[in-house]
């Protein structure tokens, strides 16, 4: 009985170590790379994709969405760009390897709703998964769709 308990503990620890070993490498999964978005030259900027709420989903009192992009954390208050849109998806060009926090303000039935998300667009190099070695950008979208409106 005691030996059986030690064997179970050993197998559980071995399984955990195998899991950590398998997922700790910096290898890229082929499914994550869109070779059409790869470039031969290393980019210095990225298109940050802002996923916004579809305006027809709610009875919006004001169909304009007010977006503020902050460089760094929201509490730092460093505004990179402000814009207004009525589209449910917008892209903005940003320098790579910086943290960005984005807010989207919606006005619905007399109430303001603010969605917040952040991203750090980074460039990666891949030499195996596409026809030619290339650079691609990761972590380049923020989800600013509303989750709750009550």
N, C-alpha and C positions, 0 to 999 in steps of 0.2 A: 504494500500500500504506500509506504513512504517513498519507495523507488518510483512508483507510478506518478506520484506528485512531482518529483524532481524531473522526470521525463517530460511531463506536460509543461512545466515551467521552462525547461530548456527549449522545447519546440516553439513555445510562444515567443521567447526571446529571439530565437533564430528567425522566426517568421517576421518579427518586427525589424530586425537588422537587415534582412533581405529586402523588405519593403523600402527602408531608408536608402539602402544601397542602389536599388533600381531607380528611384525617383530623385536622387540627389545630384545626378549628373546634369551637365548643362547641354545635353544633346537636344536637338530639335526634332520634333515629330513631323514627319512629312505632311501630315494633314493640316498642320498649322501654317504652312508656307503657301502663299499664292504666288506662283512664279510669274504671273502677269504683273504683279506689283513690285517685282525685283528690279533693281537697277545695277548696272555695271559700276557706276561711279557712286561713291558714298554720299548720301544726301546730308544736307545741313539743316533742312527744315522738313516738317511733316504737316499733313493735312489732318488736323484734329477734328474728328467727326462728332458732331453734337446731335444725339438722338433725342428728339423732342416729342411732346405729346401731340397726337393728331387732333386738330382743332375741332373736328366734328364729333369727337368722343363725348365731350361735355357741352353743355349749353354755355359757351363762353360769352361773358358779358363784353369782353374786349378781346378780339382775336389776335392782337399783337402779343408776342412773347418777348420779354425783355431779358437779354442775356448779358452777363458780366463774366469775363474771363480774368481770373486773378493769377498772377505769377507767384507761385509758392502756395502757402496755406491761406485760407479765407481770412483768418484773424490777422494776417500780416497786412491786408488791405492794399496790396500793390496791384492796381488795375492794369492789366495788359491790354484789354480791349472791351468795349461795350458795343452792343448792337441790338437791333430789333428785327424780328422776322415773323412771318406768318407761315413759314414752311415747317414741316415736321422733321426735317433733317437739314442741317447746315454744316458746312466745313469752314474752318479757318486755318490759316497758315501760321505755324508756330515754330520757333527754334527747338531743336532736339535736346534731350537730356536735361530738361527742366521740369519741375513739378508745376502743374496747372490745376487750379480749382475753378469750377465753372458753376454758376447759378443761373437758373431760368425762373423767371417770375411770371406766373399765370394769374389772371383775374377771372374768377368764376363765381357767378351768383353773388356778387358783392363782397367776395372774400379774396384775399391774396394768398397764393400758394407758391412756395419756393422749393424747387428741387435743386439738390447739390450733388455733385460728383467730382472726382479728380482723376487725373491721368499723368503719366510721365512717359511721353513718347521717346523711344530709344531705338537706335539703329543696331541691327544684327547682321552678321555676315554668314552666309551659307555657301559651302562649296560642293555639297553632295546631292542635294535634293532637286535642283533644277538643271536645265541643260548646261548652263554655264554658272560658275561661281557668281554670286550677286549679293547685294545689300538689300535689306527690307526693314520696315519700321514696325515695331510692336507697341502695344499699349497706347493706341491712338484714337480711342473713342471714349466718350462719356455718355452715360445714360441719364437723361434729364426728364424722363417720363414720370408722370405722377403715379404714386402708389395709393394714396388716400386723399380724399377730398371732403371728408366729413369731420 
